[in-house]
Amino acid sequence: MNRTRWAPLLQVSVGHGFFADGLAQGLHFEPNEDTAAWLRAHDCVTRQSGAGLLVAAPQGATLAAGLRLAWTVRSRDTRLHALTAGLPSALGELLLLRPGAAADDPLRLHAKLAAGPDEHWPRTWPSVSTLLSAADHRHLPLMLLDLPAPTSAAAPVHYRAQLAARSTVWRYWLLGEWSDDTLQVVDPAQQVRFTAPEPQALDDGRLVLSTRSEAGIELRQRSDARFQLRSRGTAAERVLVKRLPVAGADHFARETIHGVPTLVSEIYVHR
């Protein structure tokens, strides 16, 4: 029985700062027409993990070089756009990853440690537009990979990309009857400062106390933040909540803070 032996040609791994294991989740790689034809012509097989792509060919295969291979990358995790920093905010722009962007690391697909504005390209530019299908132009993917076709199965190439976690302002809503003493959210590590709690109305009209971080805090699947709610009375400071809940992957709002539209993570704390 003749069994085909496969040799890896090309691998792409995508990390993400939000997830606990450091790997992106829910990514789907779709080759464009020319790339799909190249894969068929060389009897290639592909494997996807949600965080990467592997392309393999039969051992000893003769490869046609000189082509560019392109994959559109979409997310099956609906939260990913909100959780990811460095994505284009302008309509019609696309995150385009390709080798050669990093002078210190030829296998990294972006100029800095994480993908960002250096990789934002207008989808109407010919070098980008020709890699996209009509459907892609109507519904832009999360990002686009543009890679040189591998030239030899004897020298597989492993490209790497990193997506950064988004930073949001954290707003705590303090619901219920709290102490009459002065309240304050405190970071024992003294890295994050919060505004003094003040009365604010919820959407249903209830007046509750609200406080927010003075700067953005990076979102994490397993955050190590250990913020506390304390009260300061005339006698001593008391810890009311030893560890406040942390921001998750939902409950986002958009506020204008210091004149700038800002994404805010809303966290509700009940007495």
C-alpha positions as CSV (number, residue, x, y, z in Angstrom):
1,M,0.0,0.0,0.0
2,N,1.4,3.3,-1.1
3,R,1.3,5.9,1.7
4,T,2.0,9.5,1.0
5,R,4.6,11.1,3.2
6,W,4.0,14.8,3.9
7,A,6.6,17.5,4.5
8,P,5.7,20.8,6.0
9,L,6.2,23.8,3.7
10,L,4.7,26.8,5.4
11,Q,3.4,27.6,8.9
12,V,1.8,30.7,10.3
13,S,1.3,31.1,14.1
14,V,-0.8,34.0,15.5
15,G,-0.4,35.0,19.2
16,H,-2.8,37.2,21.1
17,G,-2.2,39.1,24.3
18,F,-5.7,38.6,25.7
19,F,-5.8,34.8,25.9
20,A,-4.2,33.0,28.8
21,D,-2.1,30.6,26.6
22,G,-0.9,33.5,24.5
23,L,-2.5,32.1,21.3
24,A,-5.3,33.6,19.2
25,Q,-8.6,31.7,19.1
26,G,-11.2,31.1,16.5
27,L,-9.2,32.2,13.4
28,H,-10.2,30.8,10.0
29,F,-7.8,31.1,7.0
30,E,-9.3,31.1,3.5
31,P,-7.0,31.1,0.5
32,N,-7.8,33.3,-2.4
33,E,-8.4,31.8,-5.9
34,D,-4.8,31.9,-7.1
35,T,-3.6,30.4,-3.8
36,A,-6.2,27.6,-3.8
37,A,-5.1,26.8,-7.4
38,W,-1.4,26.6,-6.3
39,L,-2.3,24.4,-3.4
40,R,-4.3,22.0,-5.7
41,A,-1.5,22.0,-8.3
42,H,1.0,20.8,-5.7
43,D,-1.3,18.3,-3.9
44,C,-0.9,20.3,-0.7
45,V,-2.9,19.7,2.4
46,T,-3.7,22.4,5.0
47,R,-4.4,22.2,8.7
48,Q,-5.9,25.0,10.9
49,S,-5.8,25.2,14.7
50,G,-7.7,28.4,15.3
51,A,-4.4,30.1,16.1
52,G,-2.5,29.2,12.9
53,L,-2.1,27.6,9.6
54,L,0.1,24.7,8.4
55,V,0.6,23.8,4.7
56,A,2.3,20.5,3.7
57,A,3.1,18.8,0.4
58,P,4.1,15.3,-0.6
59,Q,7.8,14.7,0.1
60,G,10.0,15.4,-2.9
61,A,7.4,17.6,-4.6
62,T,8.6,20.1,-7.1
63,L,7.4,23.6,-6.3
64,A,6.7,26.4,-8.6
65,A,8.2,29.5,-7.0
66,G,7.8,33.2,-7.7
67,L,4.1,33.3,-6.7
68,R,2.5,35.2,-3.9
69,L,0.1,33.2,-1.7
70,A,-2.7,35.0,0.1
71,W,-5.2,34.1,2.8
72,T,-8.0,36.2,4.2
73,V,-8.3,35.6,8.0
74,R,-11.6,35.9,9.7
75,S,-12.6,35.4,13.3
76,R,-15.2,32.9,14.5
77,D,-15.0,34.6,17.9
78,T,-17.3,37.6,17.7
79,R,-15.5,39.2,20.6
80,L,-12.1,39.4,18.9
81,H,-12.5,42.8,17.2
82,A,-13.4,44.4,20.5
83,L,-10.5,42.6,22.3
84,T,-7.8,43.4,19.8
85,A,-5.6,46.6,19.7
86,G,-4.0,47.7,16.5
87,L,-6.9,47.0,14.1
88,P,-7.8,49.7,11.5
89,S,-10.4,52.1,12.7
90,A,-10.8,53.8,9.3
91,L,-13.4,52.3,6.9
92,G,-11.8,50.6,3.9
93,E,-8.5,49.9,5.6
94,L,-7.2,46.4,6.2
95,L,-4.5,44.8,8.4
96,L,-2.1,43.3,5.8
97,L,0.7,41.0,7.2
98,R,3.6,40.0,5.1
99,P,7.3,39.2,5.5
100,G,10.0,41.9,5.4
101,A,8.3,44.4,7.7
102,A,10.6,43.7,10.7
103,A,14.3,44.5,10.1
104,D,15.3,42.5,13.2
105,D,13.2,39.4,12.4
106,P,12.5,38.3,8.8
107,L,9.9,35.8,10.0
108,R,7.8,38.3,11.9
109,L,4.9,39.6,9.8
110,H,4.8,43.1,11.2
111,A,7.3,45.9,12.0
112,K,6.9,46.2,15.7
113,L,6.3,43.6,18.4
114,A,2.6,43.5,17.7
115,A,0.6,44.3,14.5
116,G,-0.6,47.8,14.3
117,P,-0.8,51.0,12.2
118,D,2.4,50.2,10.2
119,E,0.4,47.3,8.7
120,H,-2.8,49.3,7.8
121,W,-3.4,49.4,4.1
122,P,-6.3,50.8,2.0
123,R,-8.1,47.9,0.4
124,T,-8.3,49.9,-2.9
125,W,-4.6,49.8,-3.4
126,P,-3.8,47.5,-6.3
127,S,-1.3,45.4,-4.3
128,V,-4.1,44.7,-1.8
129,S,-7.2,44.8,-3.9
130,T,-6.1,42.1,-6.3
131,L,-5.7,39.7,-3.4
132,L,-9.3,40.0,-2.3
133,S,-12.4,38.5,-3.8
134,A,-15.6,40.5,-4.5
135,A,-17.1,39.1,-1.3
136,D,-14.0,40.1,0.7
137,H,-14.4,43.7,-0.6
138,R,-18.0,43.7,0.7
139,H,-17.1,42.2,4.1
140,L,-13.5,42.9,5.0
141,P,-11.7,40.2,6.9
142,L,-9.9,40.6,10.2
143,M,-6.6,40.6,8.3
144,L,-4.9,39.5,5.1
145,L,-1.8,37.4,4.7
146,D,0.5,37.9,1.7
147,L,3.3,35.4,1.7
148,P,5.9,34.2,-0.9
149,A,5.3,30.7,-2.2
150,P,7.7,28.3,-0.5
151,T,10.5,27.1,-2.8
152,S,11.5,23.8,-1.1
153,A,10.1,21.3,1.2
154,A,13.6,20.9,2.6
155,A,13.4,24.3,4.1
156,P,10.0,24.9,5.7
157,V,9.2,28.5,6.8
158,H,7.4,29.4,10.0
159,Y,6.0,32.9,10.1
160,R,4.8,34.5,13.3
161,A,2.3,37.3,14.0
162,Q,1.2,38.8,17.3
163,L,-2.0,40.6,18.1
164,A,-2.1,42.9,21.1
165,A,-4.9,43.0,23.7
166,R,-6.9,46.1,23.8
167,S,-6.7,48.5,26.7
168,T,-10.0,50.0,28.1
169,V,-10.9,52.3,30.8
170,W,-12.5,50.3,33.6
171,R,-15.6,51.8,35.2
172,Y,-17.0,50.3,38.4
173,W,-20.7,50.8,39.2
174,L,-21.3,50.4,42.9
175,L,-24.9,49.3,43.4
176,G,-26.7,49.1,46.8
177,E,-26.1,50.6,50.2
178,W,-22.5,51.3,50.8
179,S,-20.7,53.0,53.8
180,D,-21.3,56.7,54.4
181,D,-17.5,57.0,54.7
182,T,-15.4,58.1,51.7
183,L,-15.0,55.3,49.2
184,Q,-12.0,54.7,46.9
185,V,-10.9,51.9,44.6
186,V,-7.3,51.2,45.3
187,D,-4.6,49.3,43.5
188,P,-2.2,47.8,46.2
189,A,0.4,47.5,43.5
190,Q,0.2,51.3,43.0
191,Q,0.1,51.1,39.2
192,V,-3.4,52.2,38.5
193,R,-5.3,55.1,39.9
194,F,-9.1,55.6,40.0
195,T,-11.3,58.6,40.2
196,A,-13.2,59.3,43.4
197,P,-16.6,57.6,43.3
198,E,-19.4,60.0,42.5
199,P,-23.2,59.7,42.0
200,Q,-24.2,58.8,38.5
201,A,-27.5,57.7,36.9
202,L,-27.9,54.2,35.3
203,D,-30.0,53.8,32.1
204,D,-33.0,53.0,34.3
205,G,-32.6,56.2,36.3
206,R,-31.2,54.7,39.5
207,L,-28.6,56.9,41.1
208,V,-25.5,54.9,42.1
209,L,-21.8,55.5,42.7
210,S,-19.4,55.3,39.8
211,T,-15.6,55.4,39.6
212,R,-13.2,54.8,36.6
213,S,-9.6,54.2,36.0
214,E,-7.6,57.3,35.1
215,A,-5.9,55.4,32.2
216,G,-6.5,52.3,30.1
217,I,-5.9,48.8,31.5
218,E,-5.0,45.9,29.2
219,L,-7.7,43.2,29.0
220,R,-6.7,39.7,30.0
221,Q,-8.6,36.4,30.0
222,R,-7.1,35.8,33.4
223,S,-6.3,39.2,34.8
224,D,-3.9,39.6,37.7
225,A,-5.4,42.9,38.7
226,R,-6.2,43.0,42.5
227,F,-8.1,46.2,43.0
228,Q,-9.8,46.8,46.3
229,L,-12.7,48.9,47.5
230,R,-11.8,50.7,50.7
231,S,-13.6,53.2,52.9
232,R,-11.9,56.0,54.8
233,G,-13.6,57.0,58.0
234,T,-12.4,59.2,60.8
235,A,-10.9,56.3,62.7
236,A,-9.3,54.0,60.1
237,E,-9.3,52.7,56.6
238,R,-11.3,49.6,56.0
239,V,-11.3,47.1,53.1
240,L,-14.9,46.6,52.0
241,V,-14.1,44.3,49.0
242,K,-10.7,42.5,49.1
243,R,-10.6,41.8,45.4
244,L,-13.0,43.6,42.9
245,P,-14.1,41.7,39.8
246,V,-12.1,42.4,36.7
247,A,-13.2,43.5,33.2
248,G,-14.2,40.7,30.9
249,A,-14.7,40.3,27.1
250,D,-18.1,42.1,27.1
251,H,-20.1,44.9,28.7
252,F,-18.3,47.6,26.7
253,A,-19.5,51.2,26.4
254,R,-18.2,54.2,24.6
255,E,-17.7,57.5,26.4
256,T,-16.1,60.8,25.7
257,I,-13.3,61.3,28.3
258,H,-11.3,64.5,28.2
259,G,-12.8,65.1,24.8
260,V,-11.7,61.7,23.3
261,P,-14.1,58.9,22.4
262,T,-13.0,56.0,24.7
263,L,-13.9,52.4,25.0
264,V,-15.0,51.6,28.6
265,S,-15.4,48.3,30.3
266,E,-18.4,48.4,32.7
267,I,-18.2,46.3,35.9
268,Y,-21.1,46.1,38.3
269,V,-20.5,45.5,42.0
270,H,-23.5,44.8,44.2
271,R,-23.6,45.4,47.9
